[in-house]
Amino acid sequence: MMIATFNLETARNGDVYRAARLAMLTQQVMRHIERTDASAQKVEQVLATLAEANALVRR
């Protein structure tokens, strides 16, 4: 088990800090990917609706 240090220089360059920062960044990237995917699905749905509407107008 690693014990955190009170020395800020050591803490910022230490393994615990790097691991925690990596975990936070990974979660942030995952949230962005999920939001982007949700937005892309909405765009696909709207485009499908638009294509149907255009098909009805052309008849």
PDB file of N, CA, C and O in Angstrom:
ATOM      1  N   MET A   1       0.840  -1.181   0.000  1.00  0.00           N
ATOM      2  CA  MET A   1       0.000   0.000   0.000  1.00  0.00           C
ATOM      3  C   MET A   1       0.886   1.245   0.000  1.00  0.00           C
ATOM      4  O   MET A   1       1.871   1.318   0.734  1.00  0.00           O
ATOM      5  N   MET A   2       0.523   2.218  -0.829  1.00  0.00           N
ATOM      6  CA  MET A   2       1.311   3.448  -0.910  1.00  0.00           C
ATOM      7  C   MET A   2       0.722   4.502   0.030  1.00  0.00           C
ATOM      8  O   MET A   2      -0.495   4.609   0.180  1.00  0.00           O
ATOM      9  N   ILE A   3       1.588   5.259   0.644  1.00  0.00           N
ATOM     10  CA  ILE A   3       1.160   6.327   1.541  1.00  0.00           C
ATOM     11  C   ILE A   3       1.458   7.658   0.864  1.00  0.00           C
ATOM     12  O   ILE A   3       2.566   7.892   0.381  1.00  0.00           O
ATOM     13  N   ALA A   4       0.446   8.530   0.837  1.00  0.00           N
ATOM     14  CA  ALA A   4       0.617   9.840   0.216  1.00  0.00           C
ATOM     15  C   ALA A   4       1.610  10.670   1.022  1.00  0.00           C
ATOM     16  O   ALA A   4       1.742  10.505   2.235  1.00  0.00           O
ATOM     17  N   THR A   5       2.285  11.540   0.344  1.00  0.00           N
ATOM     18  CA  THR A   5       3.284  12.393   0.987  1.00  0.00           C
ATOM     19  C   THR A   5       2.751  13.809   1.116  1.00  0.00           C
ATOM     20  O   THR A   5       1.838  14.206   0.392  1.00  0.00           O
ATOM     21  N   PHE A   6       3.317  14.563   2.030  1.00  0.00           N
ATOM     22  CA  PHE A   6       2.934  15.954   2.202  1.00  0.00           C
ATOM     23  C   PHE A   6       3.801  16.879   1.352  1.00  0.00           C
ATOM     24  O   PHE A   6       3.514  18.071   1.236  1.00  0.00           O
ATOM     25  N   ASN A   7       4.844  16.341   0.767  1.00  0.00           N
ATOM     26  CA  ASN A   7       5.713  17.121  -0.106  1.00  0.00           C
ATOM     27  C   ASN A   7       5.016  17.223  -1.468  1.00  0.00           C
ATOM     28  O   ASN A   7       4.826  16.212  -2.144  1.00  0.00           O
ATOM     29  N   LEU A   8       4.635  18.443  -1.874  1.00  0.00           N
ATOM     30  CA  LEU A   8       3.849  18.625  -3.096  1.00  0.00           C
ATOM     31  C   LEU A   8       4.606  18.201  -4.359  1.00  0.00           C
ATOM     32  O   LEU A   8       4.005  17.652  -5.283  1.00  0.00           O
ATOM     33  N   GLU A   9       5.884  18.444  -4.405  1.00  0.00           N
ATOM     34  CA  GLU A   9       6.667  18.048  -5.585  1.00  0.00           C
ATOM     35  C   GLU A   9       6.660  16.530  -5.752  1.00  0.00           C
ATOM     36  O   GLU A   9       6.470  16.018  -6.855  1.00  0.00           O
ATOM     37  N   THR A  10       6.867  15.827  -4.659  1.00  0.00           N
ATOM     38  CA  THR A  10       6.861  14.367  -4.711  1.00  0.00           C
ATOM     39  C   THR A  10       5.461  13.859  -5.010  1.00  0.00           C
ATOM     40  O   THR A  10       5.290  12.902  -5.765  1.00  0.00           O
ATOM     41  N   ALA A  11       4.462  14.497  -4.422  1.00  0.00           N
ATOM     42  CA  ALA A  11       3.075  14.063  -4.621  1.00  0.00           C
ATOM     43  C   ALA A  11       2.657  14.223  -6.082  1.00  0.00           C
ATOM     44  O   ALA A  11       1.997  13.338  -6.627  1.00  0.00           O
ATOM     45  N   ARG A  12       3.023  15.318  -6.722  1.00  0.00           N
ATOM     46  CA  ARG A  12       2.623  15.565  -8.105  1.00  0.00           C
ATOM     47  C   ARG A  12       3.353  14.664  -9.093  1.00  0.00           C
ATOM     48  O   ARG A  12       2.840  14.403 -10.181  1.00  0.00           O
ATOM     49  N   ASN A  13       4.495  14.203  -8.745  1.00  0.00           N
ATOM     50  CA  ASN A  13       5.262  13.341  -9.639  1.00  0.00           C
ATOM     51  C   ASN A  13       5.198  11.875  -9.230  1.00  0.00           C
ATOM     52  O   ASN A  13       5.843  11.027  -9.846  1.00  0.00           O
ATOM     53  N   GLY A  14       4.432  11.580  -8.209  1.00  0.00           N
ATOM     54  CA  GLY A  14       4.386  10.219  -7.684  1.00  0.00           C
ATOM     55  C   GLY A  14       3.423   9.320  -8.439  1.00  0.00           C
ATOM     56  O   GLY A  14       2.614   9.778  -9.246  1.00  0.00           O
ATOM     57  N   ASP A  15       3.531   8.042  -8.159  1.00  0.00           N
ATOM     58  CA  ASP A  15       2.703   7.035  -8.813  1.00  0.00           C
ATOM     59  C   ASP A  15       1.226   7.181  -8.455  1.00  0.00           C
ATOM     60  O   ASP A  15       0.354   6.982  -9.300  1.00  0.00           O
ATOM     61  N   VAL A  16       0.955   7.527  -7.211  1.00  0.00           N
ATOM     62  CA  VAL A  16      -0.438   7.652  -6.773  1.00  0.00           C
ATOM     63  C   VAL A  16      -1.120   8.796  -7.518  1.00  0.00           C
ATOM     64  O   VAL A  16      -2.249   8.652  -7.986  1.00  0.00           O
ATOM     65  N   TYR A  17      -0.435   9.925  -7.626  1.00  0.00           N
ATOM     66  CA  TYR A  17      -1.000  11.076  -8.332  1.00  0.00           C
ATOM     67  C   TYR A  17      -1.243  10.733  -9.793  1.00  0.00           C
ATOM     68  O   TYR A  17      -2.310  11.032 -10.329  1.00  0.00           O
ATOM     69  N   ARG A  18      -0.275  10.113 -10.437  1.00  0.00           N
ATOM     70  CA  ARG A  18      -0.413   9.749 -11.852  1.00  0.00           C
ATOM     71  C   ARG A  18      -1.560   8.783 -12.071  1.00  0.00           C
ATOM     72  O   ARG A  18      -2.321   8.925 -13.028  1.00  0.00           O
ATOM     73  N   ALA A  19      -1.689   7.810 -11.198  1.00  0.00           N
ATOM     74  CA  ALA A  19      -2.771   6.829 -11.319  1.00  0.00           C
ATOM     75  C   ALA A  19      -4.134   7.493 -11.126  1.00  0.00           C
ATOM     76  O   ALA A  19      -5.080   7.198 -11.857  1.00  0.00           O
ATOM     77  N   ALA A  20      -4.233   8.380 -10.150  1.00  0.00           N
ATOM     78  CA  ALA A  20      -5.499   9.078  -9.911  1.00  0.00           C
ATOM     79  C   ALA A  20      -5.838   9.994 -11.074  1.00  0.00           C
ATOM     80  O   ALA A  20      -6.991  10.058 -11.500  1.00  0.00           O
ATOM     81  N   ARG A  21      -4.863  10.689 -11.581  1.00  0.00           N
ATOM     82  CA  ARG A  21      -5.082  11.600 -12.720  1.00  0.00           C
ATOM     83  C   ARG A  21      -5.498  10.813 -13.958  1.00  0.00           C
ATOM     84  O   ARG A  21      -6.399  11.231 -14.685  1.00  0.00           O
ATOM     85  N   LEU A  22      -4.854   9.690 -14.199  1.00  0.00           N
ATOM     86  CA  LEU A  22      -5.201   8.853 -15.336  1.00  0.00           C
ATOM     87  C   LEU A  22      -6.630   8.333 -15.206  1.00  0.00           C
ATOM     88  O   LEU A  22      -7.368   8.294 -16.191  1.00  0.00           O
ATOM     89  N   ALA A  23      -7.019   7.940 -14.015  1.00  0.00           N
ATOM     90  CA  ALA A  23      -8.384   7.454 -13.792  1.00  0.00           C
ATOM     91  C   ALA A  23      -9.403   8.558 -14.060  1.00  0.00           C
ATOM     92  O   ALA A  23     -10.437   8.310 -14.681  1.00  0.00           O
ATOM     93  N   MET A  24      -9.119   9.770 -13.598  1.00  0.00           N
ATOM     94  CA  MET A  24     -10.030  10.893 -13.837  1.00  0.00           C
ATOM     95  C   MET A  24     -10.125  11.212 -15.323  1.00  0.00           C
ATOM     96  O   MET A  24     -11.221  11.430 -15.840  1.00  0.00           O
ATOM     97  N   LEU A  25      -8.997  11.241 -16.011  1.00  0.00           N
ATOM     98  CA  LEU A  25      -9.005  11.541 -17.441  1.00  0.00           C
ATOM     99  C   LEU A  25      -9.716  10.451 -18.238  1.00  0.00           C
ATOM    100  O   LEU A  25     -10.412  10.741 -19.210  1.00  0.00           O
ATOM    101  N   THR A  26      -9.540   9.204 -17.825  1.00  0.00           N
ATOM    102  CA  THR A  26     -10.222   8.097 -18.493  1.00  0.00           C
ATOM    103  C   THR A  26     -11.729   8.240 -18.352  1.00  0.00           C
ATOM    104  O   THR A  26     -12.462   8.060 -19.324  1.00  0.00           O
ATOM    105  N   GLN A  27     -12.195   8.559 -17.162  1.00  0.00           N
ATOM    106  CA  GLN A  27     -13.630   8.761 -16.946  1.00  0.00           C
ATOM    107  C   GLN A  27     -14.148   9.928 -17.776  1.00  0.00           C
ATOM    108  O   GLN A  27     -15.244   9.856 -18.330  1.00  0.00           O
ATOM    109  N   GLN A  28     -13.377  10.988 -17.865  1.00  0.00           N
ATOM    110  CA  GLN A  28     -13.773  12.163 -18.637  1.00  0.00           C
ATOM    111  C   GLN A  28     -13.890  11.818 -20.122  1.00  0.00           C
ATOM    112  O   GLN A  28     -14.842  12.233 -20.783  1.00  0.00           O
ATOM    113  N   VAL A  29     -12.941  11.071 -20.638  1.00  0.00           N
ATOM    114  CA  VAL A  29     -12.984  10.665 -22.041  1.00  0.00           C
ATOM    115  C   VAL A  29     -14.199   9.770 -22.292  1.00  0.00           C
ATOM    116  O   VAL A  29     -14.880   9.918 -23.307  1.00  0.00           O
ATOM    117  N   MET A  30     -14.467   8.853 -21.379  1.00  0.00           N
ATOM    118  CA  MET A  30     -15.622   7.967 -21.539  1.00  0.00           C
ATOM    119  C   MET A  30     -16.933   8.755 -21.557  1.00  0.00           C
ATOM    120  O   MET A  30     -17.826   8.462 -22.352  1.00  0.00           O
ATOM    121  N   ARG A  31     -17.044   9.751 -20.682  1.00  0.00           N
ATOM    122  CA  ARG A  31     -18.253  10.596 -20.682  1.00  0.00           C
ATOM    123  C   ARG A  31     -18.400  11.341 -21.996  1.00  0.00           C
ATOM    124  O   ARG A  31     -19.504  11.439 -22.531  1.00  0.00           O
ATOM    125  N   HIS A  32     -17.302  11.869 -22.521  1.00  0.00           N
ATOM    126  CA  HIS A  32     -17.353  12.584 -23.796  1.00  0.00           C
ATOM    127  C   HIS A  32     -17.758  11.648 -24.933  1.00  0.00           C
ATOM    128  O   HIS A  32     -18.546  12.027 -25.800  1.00  0.00           O
ATOM    129  N   ILE A  33     -17.229  10.445 -24.931  1.00  0.00           N
ATOM    130  CA  ILE A  33     -17.579   9.470 -25.966  1.00  0.00           C
ATOM    131  C   ILE A  33     -19.065   9.126 -25.887  1.00  0.00           C
ATOM    132  O   ILE A  33     -19.743   9.055 -26.912  1.00  0.00           O
ATOM    133  N   GLU A  34     -19.570   8.914 -24.678  1.00  0.00           N
ATOM    134  CA  GLU A  34     -20.986   8.590 -24.510  1.00  0.00           C
ATOM    135  C   GLU A  34     -21.877   9.739 -24.967  1.00  0.00           C
ATOM    136  O   GLU A  34     -22.896   9.514 -25.620  1.00  0.00           O
ATOM    137  N   ARG A  35     -21.497  10.968 -24.628  1.00  0.00           N
ATOM    138  CA  ARG A  35     -22.289  12.124 -25.062  1.00  0.00           C
ATOM    139  C   ARG A  35     -22.242  12.293 -26.571  1.00  0.00           C
ATOM    140  O   ARG A  35     -23.253  12.620 -27.193  1.00  0.00           O
ATOM    141  N   THR A  36     -21.079  12.072 -27.160  1.00  0.00           N
ATOM    142  CA  THR A  36     -20.948  12.179 -28.615  1.00  0.00           C
ATOM    143  C   THR A  36     -21.784  11.110 -29.302  1.00  0.00           C
ATOM    144  O   THR A  36     -22.429  11.383 -30.315  1.00  0.00           O
ATOM    145  N   ASP A  37     -21.780   9.904 -28.765  1.00  0.00           N
ATOM    146  CA  ASP A  37     -22.569   8.816 -29.327  1.00  0.00           C
ATOM    147  C   ASP A  37     -24.057   9.130 -29.251  1.00  0.00           C
ATOM    148  O   ASP A  37     -24.787   8.899 -30.214  1.00  0.00           O
ATOM    149  N   ALA A  38     -24.511   9.651 -28.122  1.00  0.00           N
ATOM    150  CA  ALA A  38     -25.919  10.015 -27.964  1.00  0.00           C
ATOM    151  C   ALA A  38     -26.308  11.106 -28.958  1.00  0.00           C
ATOM    152  O   ALA A  38     -27.385  11.050 -29.551  1.00  0.00           O
ATOM    153  N   SER A  39     -25.447  12.084 -29.141  1.00  0.00           N
ATOM    154  CA  SER A  39     -25.722  13.159 -30.098  1.00  0.00           C
ATOM    155  C   SER A  39     -25.762  12.627 -31.517  1.00  0.00           C
ATOM    156  O   SER A  39     -26.611  13.039 -32.308  1.00  0.00           O
ATOM    157  N   ALA A  40     -24.861  11.722 -31.852  1.00  0.00           N
ATOM    158  CA  ALA A  40     -24.836  11.143 -33.193  1.00  0.00           C
ATOM    159  C   ALA A  40     -26.107  10.344 -33.459  1.00  0.00           C
ATOM    160  O   ALA A  40     -26.632  10.372 -34.572  1.00  0.00           O
ATOM    161  N   GLN A  41     -26.603   9.639 -32.458  1.00  0.00           N
ATOM    162  CA  GLN A  41     -27.847   8.884 -32.627  1.00  0.00           C
ATOM    163  C   GLN A  41     -29.022   9.815 -32.873  1.00  0.00           C
ATOM    164  O   GLN A  41     -29.894   9.511 -33.688  1.00  0.00           O
ATOM    165  N   LYS A  42     -29.055  10.946 -32.177  1.00  0.00           N
ATOM    166  CA  LYS A  42     -30.124  11.927 -32.396  1.00  0.00           C
ATOM    167  C   LYS A  42     -30.059  12.479 -33.815  1.00  0.00           C
ATOM    168  O   LYS A  42     -31.090  12.637 -34.469  1.00  0.00           O
ATOM    169  N   VAL A  43     -28.861  12.771 -34.290  1.00  0.00           N
ATOM    170  CA  VAL A  43     -28.691  13.285 -35.646  1.00  0.00           C
ATOM    171  C   VAL A  43     -29.163  12.249 -36.665  1.00  0.00           C
ATOM    172  O   VAL A  43     -29.839  12.594 -37.634  1.00  0.00           O
ATOM    173  N   GLU A  44     -28.811  10.991 -36.450  1.00  0.00           N
ATOM    174  CA  GLU A  44     -29.244   9.933 -37.364  1.00  0.00           C
ATOM    175  C   GLU A  44     -30.763   9.827 -37.398  1.00  0.00           C
ATOM    176  O   GLU A  44     -31.340   9.630 -38.467  1.00  0.00           O
ATOM    177  N   GLN A  45     -31.421   9.953 -36.245  1.00  0.00           N
ATOM    178  CA  GLN A  45     -32.877   9.884 -36.194  1.00  0.00           C
ATOM    179  C   GLN A  45     -33.506  11.048 -36.953  1.00  0.00           C
ATOM    180  O   GLN A  45     -34.470  10.859 -37.695  1.00  0.00           O
ATOM    181  N   VAL A  46     -32.969  12.238 -36.770  1.00  0.00           N
ATOM    182  CA  VAL A  46     -33.511  13.417 -37.451  1.00  0.00           C
ATOM    183  C   VAL A  46     -33.284  13.302 -38.960  1.00  0.00           C
ATOM    184  O   VAL A  46     -34.158  13.669 -39.746  1.00  0.00           O
ATOM    185  N   LEU A  47     -32.136  12.805 -39.363  1.00  0.00           N
ATOM    186  CA  LEU A  47     -31.874  12.623 -40.793  1.00  0.00           C
ATOM    187  C   LEU A  47     -32.821  11.599 -41.411  1.00  0.00           C
ATOM    188  O   LEU A  47     -33.265  11.766 -42.547  1.00  0.00           O
ATOM    189  N   ALA A  48     -33.127  10.545 -40.667  1.00  0.00           N
ATOM    190  CA  ALA A  48     -34.080   9.549 -41.168  1.00  0.00           C
ATOM    191  C   ALA A  48     -35.459  10.172 -41.324  1.00  0.00           C
ATOM    192  O   ALA A  48     -36.151   9.913 -42.309  1.00  0.00           O
ATOM    193  N   THR A  49     -35.863  10.992 -40.357  1.00  0.00           N
ATOM    194  CA  THR A  49     -37.150  11.688 -40.444  1.00  0.00           C
ATOM    195  C   THR A  49     -37.164  12.635 -41.636  1.00  0.00           C
ATOM    196  O   THR A  49     -38.165  12.720 -42.347  1.00  0.00           O
ATOM    197  N   LEU A  50     -36.077  13.338 -41.858  1.00  0.00           N
ATOM    198  CA  LEU A  50     -35.982  14.257 -42.994  1.00  0.00           C
ATOM    199  C   LEU A  50     -36.051  13.505 -44.312  1.00  0.00           C
ATOM    200  O   LEU A  50     -36.711  13.952 -45.250  1.00  0.00           O
ATOM    201  N   ALA A  51     -35.381  12.378 -44.388  1.00  0.00           N
ATOM    202  CA  ALA A  51     -35.424  11.582 -45.617  1.00  0.00           C
ATOM    203  C   ALA A  51     -36.830  11.097 -45.894  1.00  0.00           C
ATOM    204  O   ALA A  51     -37.263  11.096 -47.046  1.00  0.00           O
ATOM    205  N   GLU A  52     -37.562  10.680 -44.856  1.00  0.00           N
ATOM    206  CA  GLU A  52     -38.950  10.250 -45.038  1.00  0.00           C
ATOM    207  C   GLU A  52     -39.817  11.413 -45.506  1.00  0.00           C
ATOM    208  O   GLU A  52     -40.650  11.252 -46.398  1.00  0.00           O
ATOM    209  N   ALA A  53     -39.622  12.569 -44.913  1.00  0.00           N
ATOM    210  CA  ALA A  53     -40.410  13.745 -45.310  1.00  0.00           C
ATOM    211  C   ALA A  53     -40.111  14.129 -46.748  1.00  0.00           C
ATOM    212  O   ALA A  53     -41.027  14.476 -47.493  1.00  0.00           O
ATOM    213  N   ASN A  54     -38.856  14.074 -47.151  1.00  0.00           N
ATOM    214  CA  ASN A  54     -38.502  14.406 -48.532  1.00  0.00           C
ATOM    215  C   ASN A  54     -39.104  13.381 -49.504  1.00  0.00           C
ATOM    216  O   ASN A  54     -39.529  13.739 -50.603  1.00  0.00           O
ATOM    217  N   ALA A  55     -39.137  12.129 -49.102  1.00  0.00           N
ATOM    218  CA  ALA A  55     -39.727  11.099 -49.958  1.00  0.00           C
ATOM    219  C   ALA A  55     -41.210  11.342 -50.147  1.00  0.00           C
ATOM    220  O   ALA A  55     -41.728  11.112 -51.239  1.00  0.00           O
ATOM    221  N   LEU A  56     -41.909  11.797 -49.121  1.00  0.00           N
ATOM    222  CA  LEU A  56     -43.335  12.070 -49.224  1.00  0.00           C
ATOM    223  C   LEU A  56     -43.598  13.278 -50.119  1.00  0.00           C
ATOM    224  O   LEU A  56     -44.572  13.285 -50.872  1.00  0.00           O
ATOM    225  N   VAL A  57     -42.752  14.291 -50.049  1.00  0.00           N
ATOM    226  CA  VAL A  57     -42.928  15.507 -50.844  1.00  0.00           C
ATOM    227  C   VAL A  57     -42.710  15.219 -52.328  1.00  0.00           C
ATOM    228  O   VAL A  57     -43.388  15.804 -53.173  1.00  0.00           O
ATOM    229  N   ARG A  58     -41.794  14.346 -52.648  1.00  0.00           N
ATOM    230  CA  ARG A  58     -41.457  14.059 -54.048  1.00  0.00           C
ATOM    231  C   ARG A  58     -42.510  13.210 -54.745  1.00  0.00           C
ATOM    232  O   ARG A  58     -42.483  13.101 -55.971  1.00  0.00           O
ATOM    233  N   ARG A  59     -43.422  12.617 -54.020  1.00  0.00           N
ATOM    234  CA  ARG A  59     -44.443  11.762 -54.634  1.00  0.00           C
ATOM    235  C   ARG A  59     -45.481  12.546 -55.325  1.00  0.00           C
ATOM    236  O   ARG A  59     -46.411  11.974 -55.893  1.00  0.00           O
TER     237      ARG A  59
END
